């Protein structure tokens, strides 16, 4: 495990109050090399997604990005814009409509006793994403070893849920300002199946929505499970800043290394 503390910088994504007016991306004013494609439905349970365009001619990897509660798939477009050009980037939209352009992966209430979730909705979203990732891999001719799922807040929760329950489907997962659901415990794969899995945990020390203790618990659980992981703690709150973004991208380069070309 590696833990680092970085100074807080301008956030890319922040979690707005409950049922927000949306999660504005302050980086949207910066010219982007890629654009999110049209929204495409997947299955019949409300999951949809956009592909980063243009698609690579010869893709070497797949990265699936999952937004937080009350946001939508475009919130992580700027992060997806920084992923290597030879990787297919999927911006997924949660199936639960919470308001205009506001979606989630499951309903959650924040109480004095901590977050209280709708476990059935979380499980439905987990299963849908496992199925969707398999379909994306088939469509683009990519293997699980070429695949990473990552997300912010509730999207990070689902990323961990997918990877820890179906490690045969991905090479690694990114947990950004999220947590590993205690409710996931019965579905976590046996330790011997998790040997090849890699994880990135990034969290703000001043996070008041999901306190940093959740990142520390996640790191401890990953140690117990034998999952190779990096844990980075930042000076900041519930959001992805430049430092977290850069560390995640560097980790992605390790998990999905560029292929060498013949001389």
C-alpha positions, 0 to 999 in steps of 0.5 A: 500500500502507498499513501501520499498527501497532496495539496488541494487544487482546483476540483474537477468534480465535486458532490453537490447537495442532495438532489443537486441541479447537476454536477458542473464540470469546471474543466468543460471550458478547456478545449477537449481533444475528444467528445462524448458520443451520443447517449446509447441505452444498454439493456432494459433496466435504465443503464446507458452510456456514451463512448469517448470519440473518436474511438481508437483504431487499434484499442489496447484497453478499456476504461469505464467511468462511473459518476456520483449520485445526483450527477450524470455521465458527462461529469467525468468527461474531462477525466476521460479526456486525459486517458491515453488515446489508444484506450476506449473510454466509456462514460456510463449513466446510472439507471436511477433518475433523481431529477433533470440530468441527475442520476444515481446507481442506488438510493442512499440517505445520509444519517447520523449512523452513516449512509443507508443504502437501498441494497437491492438497487445497488445489487441490480446496478452491480449486476448490470455493470458486470454484464455491460463490461463484458459486452464492451469487451466483446464489442471492442475485442478487449480482454478483462486484463485490458479493462479498468472500472473507476468512479467518483463517490457512488460511482467508485462504490460500484467500481469496487463492487464490480471488481471485488465480486467479479475479478475475472472481468477487470484488471483493476478498479479506481475508488475515488472519494468512495467506500466499499459497501459492507453489504458487499461482503457476501459477494466478494470473490475468494481471496485466491481469485483476487490475486491479480486484481489492482486498486487505486484508492483516492480520498480527501482528508477533509471529506465531510460527505464520506469521511476519510475513515472510509478510505482507510477501511477500504485500504485495510480490507484490500490488505486483508483480501490480498489486493494490490493497491495504492492509497492516496490521501489529499488535502481537500474535500469530496472531489477530484482535484488535479493531484488525484487525477494525475495519480489516477492516470499514472496508476492507469498507465501501470495497469494498462501499459502501452504495448511495445511495437516490433522494431 
